[in-house]
Structure formats: C-alpha cells, structure tokens
Amino acid sequence: MKVPFLSLKPIHEEIGAALDAACDRVLRSGWYVLGPEVEAFEEKFAAYCGTKHCVGVGNGLDAMMLVLRAWGVGEGHEVIVPSNTYIATWLAVSYAGARPVPVEPDEATYNIDPERIERAITRRTRAILPVHLYGQAADMAPIREIGKRRGIPVLEDAAQAHGARYRGKRAGALGNAAAFSFYPTKNLGAFGDAGAVTMDDKRLAQKVRALRNYGSRKRYVNEVKGVNSRLDPMQAALLGARLDTLDVWNERRARIASRYMAAFEDLPLVLPATLPESAHAWHLFVVRSKRRKAFREALQARGVGTDVHYPTPPHLQRAYAELKMRKGAFPISERIHREVVSLPIGPHMSEAEVDHVIEQVRASA
Ligand SMILES: *Cc1c(COP(=O)(O)O)cnc(C)c1O
C-alpha cells in the first residue's frame, strides 16, 4: 500500500456535483471579475468566522500585505512576526515596506511566545502578526492584551487555521483582522490561488476593498495606489461549495489526529501539544524526530509520503540576507526546523490508509 503525503483528487470525487454546479453558474453568468459570487462568498465566510466583514483577495500573502497597508504600515515601521513560520508572513511585512521583527515560539506549541512579544516592541512597532501554525490558534488572549495595552493592532495569519477555535471563537475573529489563504492544499482550499481578510472594523474593510482593486472605491476614481488582487468569482463560487463541508472534513482530520496521538505515544517522537482552550484544525500533523532524515527515508521505503514544514527558517533564507541574522540567532526556531516531519493527514484518508501510516511510523521511528 502507498499513502501519498497529500492527494487533492478525492475532493472532486466527493463533492464534484456541487463544484461542477458552481463552475457552471459562473460560466453562464457573464460576470467574471468581483460581482455577486464574490459578495456571496464574502458574506458566507464572514458568517462562518463570526466577523462582520470579509474581503476576498487574490491570495494569502496579499491578504496580509493589504491589511498592513490599510493600517498605514510602511517605511520605517516594524511588525512583530514569528521566527518560526512560512516565509509569506515575513514577505507581507516586507512588501508593505516595513521590517519584520522575529520573535521565538513556545517550543511546545510552535506558536509565537506571547511573553517574548513585549520585549520586541519598539517605538516603531505598528502591528503584531501571529501565525496559527499547523492549524492551532496562537495564544491570542495575552497577545490581544499586549496589543490593546500598547495600542498596536493584531493581524492573524490564519492561512493554516480555517475552522480552528480558541476559547469558543473561530480563527478569523481572534485579532483586529485576519488573513486567510485558500491555496489548494489548505483546509479550505480553492482550485487555484485565492485569499481573504476578515474583520469587524467597517472602515478597514472599505480600505482593503479599495486597495485590492487599484485603490478605487468609485470606478475611475483612485484615492490611493492600490493593487490588482481580487478574489476570482470562479474561486469564490467553488469556495462557497467547499465551505459547506469544512467542519465535517475538519472533524475527520481530528479523528485521524487522535488515532495518531494514541498510537505514537510510546515512540521516540515529540507529538503535537494541544492547548485545552483551542480546537485544532489539524492542517498538518507534525512530529519531531532527532533522526529526521533516516525516519523519512524509512517511511518513504515503506510507501508513506511525508513533508517538512519547513526546512529553513525565514531568517536563514538568502532572501533575508539583508537582515544579517546568523545561524543561532533564533535557536528554538532553528531546532524546530531541523526536526519536524509532517505525516499524512486529510479528510479523505481511508481507515486502511491511517492503519498503514500507524504501522509504518511505529516501525520507522
Ligand atoms: C499558505 C500560507 C501563506 C500564503 O498563502 P498564499 O495564498 O500562498 O499567498 C501564508 N502564511 C502561511 C502560514 C501559510 O501557510
């Protein structure tokens, strides 16, 4: 038996009829940029997250960058980001014209450590950008408290956390605004690139709406230098159909995660730590191994695909050479990056596939 790390084909096999109907509706509508399909998805996703507004954009990177720009973040400013994340979080800050200021994670949850945030704040800090890494919400209560006390807005990078909850509230409703990616592999994925911002603040929604569309609120009237980053109506229609199954599919992920947790308890692997106040969306099931290379090769030979999220932290990427942050600058993050392995998890894994992964991980760890 072979279990790939991830396969997206079963999505269409399960809900193909709804997806085909959504495509057909858009094709026949004669309306191919913004318009009613985008508005309908924005309303549906805001209601799902529990926010007043949602603005559909082109991708997750733009979602973050446009919020930062709408908040006036730019040249000479700093934004606090996790040292342990996908590079997109940092790039959004750079594209807004500001400087990413990395803060180390809590080594158990992998999410930004609230206690270290305060020490990183300077006169130039204009936003805090926590990531809900792997699908578990960052510890948002202390982060919001710091933000409120210091007058610094908090933007969630919720790209991996569609449907996750923290103290009863959904990711997307945990900060002053949240950015989502609907990259195809995410828990709520499009069939191409797509993203969205959620927020309660009406003025922020209006600003992001203008920024995503050339800075224009009224046709041919440009108040600011915006970009072209509009959620595509075809993707919006497909996402609307997929949103109907998000909770059920996240439950399937959670069931697999709890089987893995029980089955791997006695192995020399560090298993994911879950916070009691949060419901994990299980975007990824990440373990840590001191002998990652051998572990991955053994699994590969036994027909189990794995991945690494992520092999190199942003501060050691050539793209950020200008920050002159050397190896050893963020030791917790570097240690995590050296040891993490992502195992197959997804709403379409069969019981037999999960059994196979368990058996082979037990034989390889
Ligand atoms: C996927 C992802 C993004 C970027 O999303 P795109 O839609 O590819 O721009 C940003 N942050 C995190 C944590 C992600 O996983």
The ligand as an SDF file (V2000), in Angstrom:
LIG
                    3D

 15 15  0  0  0  0  0  0  0  0999 V2000
   -0.0830   29.2570    2.7470 C   0  0  0  0  0  0  0  0  0  0  0  0
    0.4100   30.2460    3.7090 C   0  0  0  0  0  0  0  0  0  0  0  0
    0.5280   31.6030    3.3790 C   0  0  0  0  0  0  0  0  0  0  0  0
    0.4620   32.1500    1.9800 C   0  0  0  0  0  0  0  0  0  0  0  0
   -0.6600   31.9650    1.2790 O   0  0  0  0  0  0  0  0  0  0  0  0
   -0.6790   32.2060   -0.3120 P   0  0  0  0  0  0  0  0  0  0  0  0
   -2.1220   32.1180   -0.6180 O   0  0  0  0  0  0  0  0  0  0  0  0
    0.1310   31.1200   -0.9400 O   0  0  0  0  0  0  0  0  0  0  0  0
   -0.1160   33.5530   -0.5680 O   0  0  0  0  0  0  0  0  0  0  0  0
    0.8620   32.4880    4.3790 C   0  0  0  0  0  0  0  0  0  0  0  0
    1.1170   32.0830    5.6210 N   0  0  0  0  0  0  0  0  0  0  0  0
    1.0650   30.7920    5.9760 C   0  0  0  0  0  0  0  0  0  0  0  0
    1.3460   30.4100    7.3920 C   0  0  0  0  0  0  0  0  0  0  0  0
    0.7200   29.8280    5.0310 C   0  0  0  0  0  0  0  0  0  0  0  0
    0.6850   28.5350    5.3810 O   0  0  0  0  0  0  0  0  0  0  0  0
  1  2  1  0
  2  3  1  0
  2 14  2  0
  3  4  1  0
  3 10  2  0
  4  5  1  0
  5  6  1  0
  6  7  2  0
  6  8  1  0
  6  9  1  0
 10 11  1  0
 11 12  2  0
 12 13  1  0
 12 14  1  0
 14 15  1  0
M  END
$$$$
